[in-house]
Amino acid sequence: MSELQSANNAIRILLFRKAELIAQQLLRQLADTTSHLRKNEASAVIGALAGMESDIENLRTLMVLVRDSFQTKNSKEEL
């Protein structure tokens, strides 16, 4: 594997790890939201949802970067 391929692979791995961390955070926020919904706590639901839109956009941006900048395996776009 060339130096460039190694560097690209390392960056790709880091991007996926960051995306995974964001996804885990989103799942925690959704779990909090569900808990507040069960308790009929409207303000708490709104608070739990705060920031999720930007986290989702960040996750999407990371995946678009991976798709557009790095070759990906098992990608439907490559089939």
Secondary structure, 3 states (H helix, E strand, C coil): CCHHHHHHHHHHHHHHHHHHHHHHHHHHHHHHHHHHHHCCCHHHHHHHHCCHHHHHHHHHHHHHHHHHHCCCCCCHHHC
